Amino acid sequence: MFNLFSKNTPEKPQDVKAIREAFLVFIKQELQKMEGGEGKHIKGLQLFICCDTAECFMYESAVFAEEDSRFKNEVQRIADDFAIDLPENWTFEVLFAEELPEKAIKIENLNAALYIKTPEHVVVQKSGTAYLTILAGEAEQKVYVLKSEEGRLNIGRGKQAQDNDGFFRNNEIAFPDESSNECNKYISRQHAHIEWNNEAASFMLFADDGGVPPRNKVKIRSKADHNPVKLTFTELGFVLNEGDQIILGESAVMEFSYNQG
C-alpha cells in the first residue's frame, strides 16, 4: 500500500479538492516510473473507489464525474509534463466497488486503488454468467440470465423506449407498461443498464438518464454493508457482487447473483 501522506497527517482528506489533489499526486508518482517514453505500453488506467455512501458525492466531485474526460485530461497533462508518452487511445475509468481488487495499487487513507492496464493484462478475454432475480415489481421474466458476451443489457419500463433524440432503445430487462404492480410505477423507460467489464472481470451497473436524480434513482445494497449506495451520475458504474440488491425508483427490487437458484 502506498501512503501519500506524512506521518504527521494520518487522517484522510476531508474535502473534494484535497481528494482530487491526492489522486493526481498518486497517479503522477506512478506514471513517473515510466518516464522516457515507457508510457506507450499503457493501455489505460482504472481508478477503483470503495467509500461510504456519505462520501460518494465528494469522490464523484473529485474526479469531475459530470464532466466527461476532464479528469483524464488532468492526467494527460501530468503525462505530458514528464514525457510519459501515453498512446493516443489510452483509456481512463472510474469504478465504484464494494472492495478494492488485489491487483490494484492501494492508496492509503483514500479508500481507492489504481490499476494500470498494459498489453499483458488485456490479451485474455474473460467471461462470466450471472443471474438477476426480480424480488419486488413485475418484469417480463422472474429471473434473467446475464452473459458477458451479450454486451450491454438495458433495464427500463416497456420493451422499447424512444429517447430525446428520437432513437429507439430496447430494454432487455423490461417491466411491462400494462402492469398494475405499484413497484413498477417509478421505473423509467431508460432507467439503467448492466454490462460486463473484462478488466474488472465483473458485471457493472450504470444508471441511465431516467435513473438519476432529480427524476429518479438507482440504489444498491450489499450483503456485507446495509448502507445503500446511490448512483447519481450516468458515467460512473458500480461493480456488482454476490447478493447485491438493486432498487429502481421507489420499490422495485432485483437481486444479483453468480449462483443459479
Contacts in CASP RR format, 6 or more apart in sequence:
PFRMAT RR
TARGET T0000
AUTHOR 0000-0000-0000
METHOD contacts of the structure
MODEL  1
MFNLFSKNTPEKPQDVKAIREAFLVFIKQELQKMEGGEGKHIKGLQLFIC
CDTAECFMYESAVFAEEDSRFKNEVQRIADDFAIDLPENWTFEVLFAEEL
PEKAIKIENLNAALYIKTPEHVVVQKSGTAYLTILAGEAEQKVYVLKSEE
GRLNIGRGKQAQDNDGFFRNNEIAFPDESSNECNKYISRQHAHIEWNNEA
ASFMLFADDGGVPPRNKVKIRSKADHNPVKLTFTELGFVLNEGDQIILGE
SAVMEFSYNQG
1 106 0 8 1.000
1 107 0 8 1.000
1 108 0 8 1.000
2 26 0 8 1.000
2 29 0 8 1.000
2 105 0 8 1.000
2 106 0 8 1.000
2 107 0 8 1.000
2 108 0 8 1.000
3 108 0 8 1.000
3 109 0 8 1.000
4 22 0 8 1.000
4 25 0 8 1.000
4 26 0 8 1.000
4 29 0 8 1.000
4 107 0 8 1.000
4 108 0 8 1.000
4 109 0 8 1.000
4 110 0 8 1.000
5 22 0 8 1.000
5 108 0 8 1.000
5 109 0 8 1.000
10 109 0 8 1.000
11 109 0 8 1.000
12 109 0 8 1.000
12 110 0 8 1.000
12 111 0 8 1.000
13 19 0 8 1.000
13 21 0 8 1.000
13 22 0 8 1.000
13 109 0 8 1.000
13 110 0 8 1.000
15 58 0 8 1.000
16 58 0 8 1.000
16 61 0 8 1.000
16 62 0 8 1.000
17 62 0 8 1.000
19 58 0 8 1.000
19 59 0 8 1.000
19 62 0 8 1.000
19 110 0 8 1.000
20 62 0 8 1.000
20 63 0 8 1.000
20 71 0 8 1.000
22 107 0 8 1.000
22 109 0 8 1.000
22 110 0 8 1.000
23 47 0 8 1.000
23 62 0 8 1.000
23 63 0 8 1.000
23 107 0 8 1.000
23 110 0 8 1.000
23 112 0 8 1.000
24 74 0 8 1.000
24 75 0 8 1.000
24 78 0 8 1.000
26 107 0 8 1.000
26 110 0 8 1.000
26 114 0 8 1.000
27 45 0 8 1.000
27 75 0 8 1.000
27 78 0 8 1.000
27 114 0 8 1.000
28 78 0 8 1.000
28 82 0 8 1.000
30 105 0 8 1.000
30 114 0 8 1.000
30 116 0 8 1.000
31 39 0 8 1.000
31 75 0 8 1.000
31 78 0 8 1.000
31 79 0 8 1.000
31 82 0 8 1.000
31 84 0 8 1.000
32 82 0 8 1.000
32 84 0 8 1.000
34 41 0 8 1.000
34 42 0 8 1.000
34 84 0 8 1.000
35 82 0 8 1.000
35 83 0 8 1.000
35 84 0 8 1.000
36 83 0 8 1.000
36 84 0 8 1.000
36 85 0 8 1.000
37 83 0 8 1.000
37 84 0 8 1.000
37 85 0 8 1.000
38 84 0 8 1.000
38 85 0 8 1.000
39 79 0 8 1.000
39 84 0 8 1.000
39 85 0 8 1.000
39 86 0 8 1.000
39 87 0 8 1.000
40 85 0 8 1.000
40 86 0 8 1.000
40 87 0 8 1.000
41 118 0 8 1.000
41 119 0 8 1.000
42 84 0 8 1.000
42 86 0 8 1.000
42 87 0 8 1.000
42 90 0 8 1.000
42 116 0 8 1.000
42 117 0 8 1.000
42 118 0 8 1.000
43 87 0 8 1.000
43 90 0 8 1.000
43 91 0 8 1.000
43 117 0 8 1.000
43 118 0 8 1.000
43 119 0 8 1.000
43 121 0 8 1.000
43 122 0 8 1.000
44 90 0 8 1.000
44 91 0 8 1.000
44 92 0 8 1.000
44 93 0 8 1.000
44 116 0 8 1.000
44 117 0 8 1.000
45 75 0 8 1.000
45 90 0 8 1.000
45 91 0 8 1.000
45 92 0 8 1.000
45 93 0 8 1.000
45 114 0 8 1.000
45 115 0 8 1.000
45 116 0 8 1.000
45 117 0 8 1.000
46 92 0 8 1.000
46 93 0 8 1.000
46 94 0 8 1.000
46 95 0 8 1.000
46 104 0 8 1.000
46 114 0 8 1.000
46 115 0 8 1.000
46 117 0 8 1.000
46 199 0 8 1.000
46 200 0 8 1.000
47 63 0 8 1.000
47 92 0 8 1.000
47 93 0 8 1.000
47 94 0 8 1.000
47 95 0 8 1.000
47 112 0 8 1.000
47 113 0 8 1.000
47 114 0 8 1.000
48 95 0 8 1.000
48 96 0 8 1.000
48 97 0 8 1.000
48 100 0 8 1.000
48 101 0 8 1.000
48 104 0 8 1.000
48 112 0 8 1.000
48 113 0 8 1.000
48 114 0 8 1.000
48 115 0 8 1.000
49 59 0 8 1.000
49 94 0 8 1.000
49 95 0 8 1.000
49 96 0 8 1.000
49 97 0 8 1.000
49 111 0 8 1.000
49 112 0 8 1.000
50 96 0 8 1.000
50 97 0 8 1.000
50 98 0 8 1.000
50 99 0 8 1.000
50 100 0 8 1.000
50 111 0 8 1.000
50 112 0 8 1.000
51 59 0 8 1.000
51 96 0 8 1.000
51 111 0 8 1.000
51 112 0 8 1.000
52 227 0 8 1.000
53 227 0 8 1.000
53 228 0 8 1.000
53 229 0 8 1.000
53 230 0 8 1.000
55 111 0 8 1.000
56 96 0 8 1.000
56 229 0 8 1.000
56 230 0 8 1.000
56 232 0 8 1.000
57 232 0 8 1.000
59 96 0 8 1.000
59 111 0 8 1.000
59 112 0 8 1.000
60 66 0 8 1.000
60 232 0 8 1.000
60 233 0 8 1.000
60 236 0 8 1.000
63 71 0 8 1.000
63 94 0 8 1.000
64 70 0 8 1.000
64 71 0 8 1.000
65 94 0 8 1.000
65 232 0 8 1.000
65 233 0 8 1.000
65 235 0 8 1.000
65 236 0 8 1.000
66 233 0 8 1.000
66 235 0 8 1.000
68 235 0 8 1.000
71 92 0 8 1.000
71 94 0 8 1.000
72 92 0 8 1.000
75 92 0 8 1.000
76 86 0 8 1.000
78 84 0 8 1.000
79 85 0 8 1.000
79 86 0 8 1.000
91 117 0 8 1.000
94 235 0 8 1.000
94 236 0 8 1.000
94 237 0 8 1.000
95 197 0 8 1.000
95 200 0 8 1.000
95 204 0 8 1.000
95 236 0 8 1.000
95 237 0 8 1.000
95 239 0 8 1.000
96 229 0 8 1.000
96 236 0 8 1.000
96 237 0 8 1.000
96 238 0 8 1.000
96 239 0 8 1.000
97 200 0 8 1.000
97 238 0 8 1.000
97 239 0 8 1.000
97 241 0 8 1.000
98 222 0 8 1.000
98 224 0 8 1.000
98 225 0 8 1.000
98 239 0 8 1.000
98 241 0 8 1.000
98 244 0 8 1.000
99 241 0 8 1.000
100 106 0 8 1.000
100 111 0 8 1.000
100 112 0 8 1.000
100 113 0 8 1.000
101 113 0 8 1.000
101 115 0 8 1.000
101 200 0 8 1.000
103 115 0 8 1.000
104 113 0 8 1.000
104 114 0 8 1.000
104 115 0 8 1.000
105 113 0 8 1.000
105 114 0 8 1.000
105 115 0 8 1.000
105 116 0 8 1.000
106 112 0 8 1.000
106 113 0 8 1.000
107 113 0 8 1.000
107 114 0 8 1.000
115 199 0 8 1.000
117 199 0 8 1.000
121 199 0 8 1.000
122 198 0 8 1.000
122 199 0 8 1.000
125 198 0 8 1.000
126 148 0 8 1.000
126 198 0 8 1.000
126 201 0 8 1.000
127 147 0 8 1.000
127 148 0 8 1.000
127 149 0 8 1.000
127 196 0 8 1.000
128 147 0 8 1.000
128 148 0 8 1.000
128 196 0 8 1.000
128 203 0 8 1.000
128 258 0 8 1.000
129 145 0 8 1.000
129 146 0 8 1.000
129 147 0 8 1.000
129 148 0 8 1.000
129 258 0 8 1.000
130 145 0 8 1.000
130 146 0 8 1.000
130 203 0 8 1.000
130 240 0 8 1.000
130 256 0 8 1.000
130 257 0 8 1.000
130 258 0 8 1.000
131 143 0 8 1.000
131 144 0 8 1.000
131 145 0 8 1.000
131 146 0 8 1.000
131 256 0 8 1.000
131 257 0 8 1.000
131 258 0 8 1.000
131 259 0 8 1.000
131 260 0 8 1.000
131 261 0 8 1.000
132 143 0 8 1.000
132 144 0 8 1.000
132 146 0 8 1.000
132 173 0 8 1.000
132 194 0 8 1.000
132 254 0 8 1.000
132 255 0 8 1.000
132 256 0 8 1.000
132 257 0 8 1.000
133 142 0 8 1.000
133 143 0 8 1.000
133 144 0 8 1.000
133 254 0 8 1.000
133 255 0 8 1.000
133 257 0 8 1.000
133 261 0 8 1.000
134 141 0 8 1.000
134 142 0 8 1.000
134 143 0 8 1.000
134 252 0 8 1.000
134 253 0 8 1.000
134 254 0 8 1.000
135 245 0 8 1.000
135 253 0 8 1.000
135 254 0 8 1.000
135 255 0 8 1.000
136 183 0 8 1.000
136 251 0 8 1.000
136 252 0 8 1.000
136 253 0 8 1.000
137 175 0 8 1.000
137 179 0 8 1.000
137 181 0 8 1.000
137 183 0 8 1.000
137 184 0 8 1.000
137 251 0 8 1.000
137 252 0 8 1.000
137 253 0 8 1.000
138 175 0 8 1.000
138 176 0 8 1.000
138 179 0 8 1.000
138 181 0 8 1.000
138 183 0 8 1.000
138 184 0 8 1.000
139 173 0 8 1.000
139 174 0 8 1.000
139 175 0 8 1.000
139 176 0 8 1.000
140 159 0 8 1.000
140 173 0 8 1.000
140 174 0 8 1.000
140 175 0 8 1.000
140 176 0 8 1.000
143 261 0 8 1.000
144 153 0 8 1.000
144 172 0 8 1.000
144 173 0 8 1.000
146 153 0 8 1.000
146 194 0 8 1.000
146 203 0 8 1.000
148 196 0 8 1.000
148 198 0 8 1.000
148 203 0 8 1.000
149 196 0 8 1.000
150 172 0 8 1.000
151 195 0 8 1.000
151 196 0 8 1.000
152 193 0 8 1.000
152 194 0 8 1.000
152 195 0 8 1.000
153 172 0 8 1.000
153 173 0 8 1.000
153 193 0 8 1.000
153 194 0 8 1.000
153 195 0 8 1.000
154 169 0 8 1.000
154 170 0 8 1.000
154 171 0 8 1.000
154 172 0 8 1.000
154 173 0 8 1.000
154 190 0 8 1.000
154 192 0 8 1.000
154 193 0 8 1.000
154 208 0 8 1.000
155 171 0 8 1.000
155 172 0 8 1.000
155 173 0 8 1.000
155 174 0 8 1.000
155 191 0 8 1.000
155 192 0 8 1.000
155 193 0 8 1.000
155 194 0 8 1.000
155 248 0 8 1.000
156 171 0 8 1.000
156 173 0 8 1.000
156 174 0 8 1.000
156 175 0 8 1.000
156 187 0 8 1.000
156 188 0 8 1.000
156 189 0 8 1.000
156 190 0 8 1.000
156 191 0 8 1.000
156 192 0 8 1.000
156 248 0 8 1.000
157 171 0 8 1.000
157 174 0 8 1.000
157 175 0 8 1.000
157 176 0 8 1.000
157 177 0 8 1.000
157 184 0 8 1.000
157 187 0 8 1.000
157 188 0 8 1.000
157 189 0 8 1.000
157 191 0 8 1.000
158 171 0 8 1.000
158 174 0 8 1.000
158 175 0 8 1.000
158 176 0 8 1.000
158 177 0 8 1.000
158 189 0 8 1.000
159 170 0 8 1.000
159 171 0 8 1.000
159 174 0 8 1.000
159 176 0 8 1.000
160 168 0 8 1.000
160 169 0 8 1.000
160 170 0 8 1.000
160 171 0 8 1.000
161 168 0 8 1.000
161 169 0 8 1.000
161 171 0 8 1.000
161 189 0 8 1.000
161 190 0 8 1.000
162 168 0 8 1.000
162 169 0 8 1.000
163 169 0 8 1.000
163 190 0 8 1.000
163 209 0 8 1.000
164 209 0 8 1.000
169 189 0 8 1.000
169 190 0 8 1.000
171 189 0 8 1.000
173 194 0 8 1.000
175 184 0 8 1.000
175 187 0 8 1.000
175 252 0 8 1.000
176 184 0 8 1.000
182 251 0 8 1.000
183 250 0 8 1.000
183 251 0 8 1.000
183 252 0 8 1.000
183 253 0 8 1.000
184 252 0 8 1.000
185 250 0 8 1.000
186 216 0 8 1.000
186 248 0 8 1.000
186 249 0 8 1.000
186 250 0 8 1.000
186 251 0 8 1.000
186 252 0 8 1.000
187 216 0 8 1.000
187 248 0 8 1.000
187 249 0 8 1.000
187 252 0 8 1.000
188 208 0 8 1.000
188 209 0 8 1.000
188 210 0 8 1.000
188 211 0 8 1.000
188 215 0 8 1.000
188 216 0 8 1.000
188 249 0 8 1.000
189 210 0 8 1.000
190 208 0 8 1.000
190 209 0 8 1.000
190 210 0 8 1.000
190 211 0 8 1.000
191 207 0 8 1.000
191 208 0 8 1.000
191 210 0 8 1.000
191 211 0 8 1.000
191 216 0 8 1.000
191 218 0 8 1.000
191 248 0 8 1.000
191 249 0 8 1.000
192 205 0 8 1.000
192 206 0 8 1.000
192 207 0 8 1.000
192 208 0 8 1.000
192 211 0 8 1.000
192 218 0 8 1.000
192 231 0 8 1.000
192 246 0 8 1.000
192 248 0 8 1.000
193 205 0 8 1.000
193 206 0 8 1.000
193 208 0 8 1.000
194 203 0 8 1.000
194 204 0 8 1.000
194 205 0 8 1.000
194 206 0 8 1.000
194 240 0 8 1.000
195 203 0 8 1.000
195 204 0 8 1.000
195 206 0 8 1.000
196 202 0 8 1.000
196 203 0 8 1.000
196 204 0 8 1.000
197 203 0 8 1.000
197 204 0 8 1.000
197 239 0 8 1.000
200 239 0 8 1.000
202 239 0 8 1.000
202 240 0 8 1.000
202 241 0 8 1.000
203 239 0 8 1.000
203 240 0 8 1.000
203 256 0 8 1.000
204 237 0 8 1.000
204 238 0 8 1.000
204 239 0 8 1.000
204 240 0 8 1.000
205 218 0 8 1.000
205 220 0 8 1.000
205 231 0 8 1.000
205 237 0 8 1.000
205 238 0 8 1.000
205 240 0 8 1.000
205 246 0 8 1.000
206 231 0 8 1.000
206 234 0 8 1.000
206 236 0 8 1.000
206 237 0 8 1.000
206 238 0 8 1.000
207 217 0 8 1.000
207 218 0 8 1.000
207 231 0 8 1.000
207 232 0 8 1.000
207 233 0 8 1.000
207 234 0 8 1.000
207 237 0 8 1.000
208 234 0 8 1.000
209 234 0 8 1.000
210 216 0 8 1.000
211 217 0 8 1.000
211 218 0 8 1.000
211 231 0 8 1.000
211 248 0 8 1.000
211 249 0 8 1.000
212 218 0 8 1.000
212 231 0 8 1.000
212 232 0 8 1.000
212 233 0 8 1.000
212 234 0 8 1.000
213 230 0 8 1.000
213 232 0 8 1.000
216 248 0 8 1.000
216 249 0 8 1.000
217 230 0 8 1.000
217 231 0 8 1.000
217 247 0 8 1.000
217 249 0 8 1.000
218 230 0 8 1.000
218 231 0 8 1.000
218 246 0 8 1.000
218 247 0 8 1.000
218 248 0 8 1.000
218 249 0 8 1.000
219 228 0 8 1.000
219 229 0 8 1.000
219 230 0 8 1.000
219 231 0 8 1.000
219 246 0 8 1.000
219 247 0 8 1.000
220 228 0 8 1.000
220 229 0 8 1.000
220 231 0 8 1.000
220 238 0 8 1.000
220 240 0 8 1.000
220 244 0 8 1.000
220 245 0 8 1.000
220 246 0 8 1.000
220 247 0 8 1.000
221 227 0 8 1.000
221 228 0 8 1.000
221 229 0 8 1.000
221 244 0 8 1.000
221 245 0 8 1.000
221 247 0 8 1.000
222 241 0 8 1.000
222 243 0 8 1.000
222 244 0 8 1.000
223 241 0 8 1.000
223 242 0 8 1.000
223 243 0 8 1.000
223 244 0 8 1.000
228 247 0 8 1.000
229 238 0 8 1.000
231 237 0 8 1.000
231 238 0 8 1.000
240 256 0 8 1.000
241 256 0 8 1.000
242 256 0 8 1.000
242 257 0 8 1.000
242 258 0 8 1.000
242 259 0 8 1.000
243 255 0 8 1.000
243 256 0 8 1.000
243 257 0 8 1.000
244 255 0 8 1.000
244 256 0 8 1.000
245 253 0 8 1.000
245 254 0 8 1.000
245 255 0 8 1.000
245 256 0 8 1.000
246 253 0 8 1.000
246 254 0 8 1.000
246 255 0 8 1.000
246 256 0 8 1.000
247 253 0 8 1.000
248 254 0 8 1.000
END
